[in-house]
Amino acid sequence: MLRLTKKLIFAIDAVVDIAYNASDAPVQSKEIAQRQGIPRRYLEQVLQNLVKAEILRGVRGPRGGYRLARERRRISLGEITRIVDQMEGTADPLEEPGGSELGRAVLYPLWLELQEAAMQRLDEVSIEDLCTRARAAGVQCSASDMFDFMI
């Protein structure tokens, strides 16, 4: 079931932050937590699940952190949404519709159509798209501070 939750927002924020602030060094979770205002206890759980789902790759060691597991343009918001939905494991009330005949015959099918349309749209939006929007909005990028090619 498509729900906008804190965990989903944290997951999207973390992946976009890693993509947007990527450099030669992996992005550390404490940096993501500071930039995005995400509590670290939630962030670590989300990051580990994104590693298991092969959205991110964890890099061990004192200079370790996280990198994208594949190109930004190949990771969609729909994919992240499905991963977080599985993480949360909440039951979808539409899977076992109860209630009135009107609800089962009209409301549930309509809601399923809306959810499907929303997921299709989320599948069309890539992490690259969000990074482009961040640049256009003038969001500061820490990677640009690290790579100053002025001679």
N, C-alpha and C positions, 0 to 999 in steps of 0.2 A: 504494500500500500504506500502510495506516495505521501510522505509527510515531511514538512520542513522542521527538522529538529536541530537542537544545538549540536549534536554529534555530527549531523550532516554538514552543517555550516562549518564546524571545526575541520572536518575532513577536506572539504573543498578549499577552505582557506589555507590549510597546510600544503596541499598539492600545488595550488597556485603559487604560494610563497616559495616553495622549493623550485618550481619552474622559473619563476620571475627573478629569483635571487641566485640562480645557479652560477657557479664559477668552477674553477678547477677543484676546489675543496668541496666536500659534501656539506650540506646545510644541516646544522645541529638543531636538535629539538628545542634547546633553550633559546636559540635565536628566533625560531618560529614563534614560540610562546611569547617572547617579548614583543615582537613586531605585531602579532595578531591579537594579543591580549587573551590567549587561550590558556587556561589552567593546565600545567604540565601533566597532572595525573590523568586528565582526559586525553590530552594530546598523545601521550605515549601509547595508550591503548589503541587509539585510532591509527597511529602510524604503523604499529605492528600488524594490524589487520590489513592495511594497505600494502604492506610488504608481502604478506601471505597471498594477497590477491594479485600480486605482480604489477601493481601500479607504481610502487616505490621499490627501491633496492636499498637495503641497510648496509652501511659501511662501518665495520668495527674499528676500534682503536681509539687512542686519545684524540685524534683529529677526525674521528668518524662522524657519521651523521646519516643523512638520507639524500638520495638522488632519485630522479625519475627512472623507472625501469625501461621505459621506451620513450619515443619522441612525444613532445607535447601535443602535437596535432593528432596523435593516435590514442589519446586518453579523453574520454567524453564525460560530461557531467552525469549522463545516464548510468554509465558504468560505476562511477563513485556512489551514486544514489542507491543502486542495487546492492553494492557491497555493504554500505552502512545499514540498509534495511535488513540484510541478513544478520549483521552484527547485533542489532537491537532485538531481533527475534520476537517482535510483538505480533500477535495474531491479527490477521486482516479480517475485519468484520464482514467484508464482502465475500469471503470464502465460505462462510456458513450463514447465508442470509436468513434472518428470522423476520419477525415483524409482520406487517400487513401485506396483503396481496398487492396493493398499490405500490408499496415500497419495492417488493420483489420484481414486479412487472415493469415498473417505470423508473424509480429512483436508482436502484442498483445498476441496471444496464446503462443508464445515463452516466452514473459516476464512473463505471468501468471505461466508458468511451472517453471521458475527460482525462482519466488517469493515463490511458493509452496514448492520447494526443500529447499530454504533458511529457511522458517518457520519450516519445518520438522526438519532441523538440529538444529535450535534454541530451539525447543521443547525438543531435546535430551540433551541439556546442562543445568545442574542444577546450582543453586547457590553453592551447595556443590562442584561441579566440579571447579568453579572459586576460591573458598576458597583453594582448594587443589593446584591449580596453583599458587595462591598468596604465599602459604607456600613454595612451591618448588622454587619460584623466590626470596625467602628471604624477602618478604614484611613484614615490622615491624607490629606487632599486639599489640595494647594497652591492650587487655585483658590478654595477657601473663605477662605483667608487674604487673597486679593486683593479679595474682595467682601464687605466687612463693612458691612451696611446699618443698623447701629445709629445712632440719632439722639440 
